[in-house]
Amino acid sequence: SEMCIRDRYQRRVRDQPRLTMRSTATVALRARRAVPAASYSTNPLASLFGSGPAEEGVSLVTPLPGVVVPSSSAPVNPACKMTKLANGVRVISENTPGHCASMGVFVGTGSREETDATSGAARMMEAMAYRTSAKRSQFGLHHEVEGMGGVLSVQAGREDIVYAADVIPENAGALLEVLAESVMSPSFFDHEINDEKPGLKDKCELAMQNGNQVVTEAAHTAAYGNTGLGRTIAPSYSKLASLDSGAMKAFHASGFTAGNIVVAAAGVDHEAFVKQAEGAFGSVAASGGASKTASPYQGGQYCIAGEPADGMTHVFLGFEGASWNNDNLIPMCVLTTLMGGGGSFSAGGPGKGMYSRLYLSVLNQYHWVQNATAVNSPYTDSGVFGLYGSAFGSDANSLVQVLAEQLSGMAGPISDEELNRAKAMTKSTVLMNLESRQIVLEDIGKQVLCYGKRMEASEICAQIDALTAADLQKAAKAVISLSLIHISEPTRLLSISYAVFCLKKKKKKL
């Protein structure tokens, strides 16, 4: 009947794709069997993926016929080159491979160079970056940068302020000119400064809820007083609110000088970049590098009463550490890795420091310790090294005792396993960080500010490899040269939110 014919036709149409797919699969299987296959013994994982014996094919390292590799993708051996302009500005670059370039202007000034009249200026410089300048409005500057596909950033610290940008190499020269004008010729209009203050107020309030940051800033005040390195990079809002155009211009004029500036880039041709930098910074008045404000280590105690946001007491026990130019810098970095530490909760996994001393001897032994971390902050002529910890107020006195015992033990025996693990982790940290183009930029710029040259990763790793347990013990003894027994019962920590003890080394008897 007509209905039977229609049903038979629909079944044939419905089954046709299935028959076609089955035929295609049969042809493919026959073709595959015609190709010699490697044995299971040489491909033990092949059967796990349901594909049977792996087939012989073209090696992944064999160039494909007709495929032209762009020059930017060809193998490159990164190398650093540095040139000093006639006015004293230093230009350094590395031909890091990639399709983007990172560049930055590194200024050797920060909160360390502030005065009572300019207190908070470094933080305000960060907030006022890329605002109205001599030739461009804030809107015009950002519109121009967006047209180039550029991305801007800025970060202020105790000894430097870094203005950075990412862009495609073709636009590097144009963006560098915009960057130079914004950094060297800011207008500092009062209305723009006032516009930033409400946002800074919110940031200051959030910063006071971060126990780690509060303790870090307090540690510098306890170590160096209220001048030099003791001046905070996270000032109170009252200090920021008092800043005006005159104070900002005074701070800028004292620190933003030719000899205090390093122009760095990663992913550019050096000769071309030098010409671009000369056009952008060649008009800056010639000068030598500015001397750093003296900041001798004093040591002392700094406590903040009140109820912290997390309800815990935060403690830091510290000493004067190694500076960037100290022979003990590399040993102290490895010692910091060896001590390690972190929070009581960690995702763990390889390389997370779960086998460091503070994890094994503190966090895994005392359930009431919420955080125990080694801190190492080197600067040009000094540094701060110590242990940070946090616990609820009822355990604060015990926390100080535990941290003190760990500090004392640093100068004791170090096993080969501990040493080798700490050295390997320190090297892996250096090398993995340098896989990032932005980190390469920061590394070369800040090294020139500190040393006047760039130290290659291979040289740093060679110094790490050469370290012995005796070198780490010697560095630890140089930092810790007094008994810690007397701080095991500090002044009523139960009512203190943040307690910092930056201890001064004993004077040798004559």
C-alpha positions, 0 to 999 in steps of 0.5 A, spaced: 500 500 500 501 507 499 503 507 507 508 501 506 512 504 501 512 511 504 515 507 511 520 503 507 522 510 504 523 513 510 527 507 513 532 507 507 533 515 508 534 514 515 539 509 515 543 512 509 547 516 513 549 510 518 551 506 512 555 511 509 559 512 516 560 505 516 563 504 509 567 510 511 570 507 517 571 501 514 575 504 508 579 508 514 580 502 518 583 498 511 588 504 510 590 504 517 592 497 517 596 498 511 600 502 515 606 499 519 604 500 526 609 500 532 609 494 537 605 495 544 612 494 547 614 501 544 607 504 545 605 502 552 600 508 553 596 507 546 591 502 548 589 507 554 586 512 549 582 506 545 587 507 538 590 501 538 598 501 536 601 507 535 602 509 527 609 511 525 608 518 522 612 525 521 616 527 527 614 533 531 621 536 530 621 535 522 619 542 518 613 541 514 613 542 507 611 549 504 610 552 511 614 558 513 616 560 520 615 568 521 622 571 524 619 573 530 617 565 532 624 563 530 629 561 536 632 567 539 638 567 544 635 573 549 641 578 550 641 584 554 645 591 552 645 597 555 647 604 553 648 611 557 645 617 554 649 624 554 645 626 560 645 620 564 639 616 563 641 609 562 637 605 557 637 597 557 633 592 553 633 585 552 631 582 545 626 577 549 622 573 543 614 574 542 609 578 539 609 584 544 614 589 547 614 591 555 617 597 556 618 601 563 621 608 566 624 606 573 625 612 577 630 611 583 625 615 588 620 612 593 617 613 600 624 613 602 626 620 599 619 623 602 620 629 607 615 631 613 612 636 608 611 630 602 609 624 606 605 620 602 607 623 595 610 616 593 603 613 593 600 619 590 605 619 585 602 612 583 595 614 583 596 621 579 600 617 574 598 618 566 594 624 568 594 631 565 601 633 562 604 638 559 602 636 552 596 632 553 590 631 557 588 625 561 583 623 556 587 625 550 593 621 553 589 614 554 585 615 548 592 615 544 594 609 548 588 605 547 589 607 539 596 603 539 593 597 543 597 599 549 596 597 556 599 602 562 601 600 569 604 603 575 607 601 582 610 605 587 615 602 592 620 605 598 626 606 593 623 606 586 617 608 582 616 604 576 611 606 570 610 600 565 607 599 558 605 593 554 604 594 546 606 591 539 613 592 537 611 597 531 608 602 536 614 602 541 617 608 539 610 612 539 608 609 546 615 611 549 614 618 547 607 618 551 610 615 557 616 620 557 612 626 557 607 623 562 612 621 567 617 627 566 612 633 565 605 632 569 601 638 571 599 636 578 592 640 577 589 640 584 582 638 582 585 632 579 589 631 586 583 632 590 579 627 585 584 621 587 583 622 594 576 619 595 579 613 592 585 613 596 581 613 602 577 607 601 584 603 599 587 606 606 581 603 610 582 596 606 589 596 607 588 597 615 584 590 614 590 586 611 594 584 617 600 582 613 601 589 610 600 592 617 605 588 620 610 589 614 609 597 614 610 597 622 616 592 622 619 598 617 617 603 622 620 599 628 627 598 624 628 604 621 624 609 625 620 615 622 625 617 616 628 613 610 626 606 610 621 607 616 617 611 612 611 607 610 609 606 602 601 605 605 600 612 609 594 614 612 589 618 609 590 624 613 597 624 610 594 623 603 589 628 604 594 634 606 598 633 599 597 639 594 600 641 587 606 644 591 608 638 595 607 633 589 611 638 584 617 638 590 617 631 590 617 630 583 623 635 582 627 632 587 627 625 584 625 625 577 632 627 574 636 624 569 641 620 573 636 617 577 632 614 571 632 607 567 629 606 561 628 599 560 624 594 555 624 587 553 622 584 546 625 590 542 631 591 538 636 595 542 639 600 537 632 602 535 630 603 542 636 607 544 634 612 538 627 612 541 629 613 548 634 619 546 628 622 542 623 621 548 628 623 554 634 626 551 631 633 553 631 632 560 637 636 564 643 632 565 645 630 572 648 624 576 644 619 580 641 622 587 644 619 593 639 615 598 637 618 604 640 615 610 636 610 613 640 607 619 637 600 622 635 602 629 631 596 632 625 597 637 618 595 638 612 597 635 605 595 638 598 597 635 592 596 640 585 594 638 581 589 635 583 587 628 579 585 622 580 578 623 580 577 630 587 575 631 594 578 633 599 578 628 607 578 630 613 579 627 620 578 629 625 581 625 633 583 625 637 587 620 638 583 613 642 583 607 642 589 603 642 588 595 649 589 595 651 585 601 655 578 600 650 574 604 644 576 599 644 570 596 645 565 602 639 569 605 634 568 599 636 561 600 635 561 607 628 564 606 626 559 602 628 554 607 624 557 612 618 558 607 612 557 611 605 560 609 598 560 612 595 554 616 591 552 609 594 551 603 592 547 596 599 544 597 602 540 591 609 540 588 613 547 589 608 550 595 613 549 600 610 544 604 616 541 606 619 548 609 621 548 616 615 553 618 610 548 615 614 542 618 616 544 625 610 550 626 604 549 622 604 542 622 605 541 630 601 547 633 594 547 630 593 554 633 598 557 629 594 561 623 600 563 619 608 563 619 612 566 614 619 568 613 620 575 610 626 578 607 626 585 604 633 587 601 634 594 600 640 598 597 644 599 603 640 595 609 634 590 609 629 587 614 629 579 615 624 576 620 618 571 621 611 573 621 606 569 625 598 570 627 594 567 632 588 568 636 590 573 642 590 567 647 595 564 644 600 570 642 605 569 647 606 562 645 606 564 638 612 569 640 616 563 643 615 558 637 617 564 632 623 565 637 625 558 637 625 557 629 629 564 629 634 561 634 635 554 630 637 557 623 644 558 625 644 550 627 645 544 623 642 544 616 641 537 612 643 535 605 636 534 603 634 541 606 639 545 603 638 541 596 631 542 596 632 550 598 637 551 593 632 547 587 626 551 589 630 558 589 633 557 582 626 554 580 623 561 582 628 565 579 627 561 572 620 561 572 619 568 574 623 570 568 618 566 563 614 572 564 616 578 559 613 583 565 618 580 570 624 580 565 622 588 564 622 589 572 628 585 573 633 588 568 630 595 570 631 594 578 638 591 577 640 597 573 638 601 579 641 597 584 647 595 581 648 599 575 648 592 570 644 586 569 646 580 572 644 574 568 640 568 571 645 563 569 650 567 574 645 567 580 644 560 579 651 559 579 652 562 586 646 558 589 649 552 586 656 554 590 652 555 597 654 550 602 650 549 609 656 553 612 654 559 608 647 559 610 649 558 617 654 564 617 649 568 614 644 566 619 649 568 625 651 574 622 643 576 622 642 573 629 647 575 634 643 575 641 639 571 645 631 570 644 629 568 651 628 575 653 622 576 648 618 570 650 614 574 654 612 580 651 608 586 654 601 583 654 600 581 647 593 579 649 590 586 648 595 588 642 593 587 635 599 587 632 606 587 635 613 588 632 620 586 635 625 588 630 631 586 634 638 590 634 644 586 634 649 586 641 655 590 641 661 586 641 665 588 648 672 591 647 
